[in-house]
């Protein structure tokens, strides 16, 4: 099955601008439109309402809220944008092109993940990565926070950036609310940067830590899954990743990929010899007997 992603819908800026003033149910509908522009173009209004978890009348009210006559006008705008995007891009190889009867579940999931990660390199996304990496490269005091499924992503960031930083920079994982990481963050000042990772449903701890950090003057970089995520409203720079998957869980693979892209760009912008830093770190760890060695 081919995977296609519309980066933004034609009404994205307007929906984001008016999102905070919408009634709660309209916010749910608006988020669906923002996060699933292709589905808006292809699904019926009732199917979209079912997927979003709202009534079909809510979808109609959303269209009128942004000045359209009805929801079909919105669908038409998205359908035209989809046609124009497809016409301007080479078609991906997909099921049926070579007479293939279908992919296995493994094949479908792998194909989807590959396309989601590949989309991070598109021009608009790349510019966001470059801006965010600039904040990281200029800071000598880095922190990362994430809860539940996002926690290992934040931990991966700390691991990679610690290798890059050497002795020139502190990189701290913020974990428990009473932990040492949070204590260090409370005493951090301007020039420090916090990476906050949050995927819907958003953890209150991550939002609260990011908000308080911004109040302190700490630069917040967010990795999140929507332009109307609460982290987007807080962060100085935001990386939007897709968390949809072909299974029952939300995928964190694009968020992990985003961390590695950020690290690579930060290394390039800081003009440090990243390969040499990693070599020195591995030699130090080897001296402590961290790595397994085969018996002689």
Secondary structure, 3 states (H helix, E strand, C coil): CCCCCCCCCCCHHHHHHHHHHCCHHHHHHHHHHHHCHHHHHHCCHHHHHHHHCCCHHHHHHHHHHCCCCCHHHHHHHHHHHHHHHHHCCCCCCCCCCCCCCCCCHHHHHHHHHHHHHHHCCCHHHHHHHHHHHHHHHHCCEEEEEECHHHHHHHHHHHHHHHHHHCCCCEEEEECCCCCHHHHHHHCCCCCCEEEEEECCCCCHHHHHHHHHHHHCCCEEEEEECCCCCHHHHHCCEEEECCCCCCCCCCCCHHHHHHHHHHHHHHHHHHCCCHHHHHHHHHHHHHHCCCCCCCCC
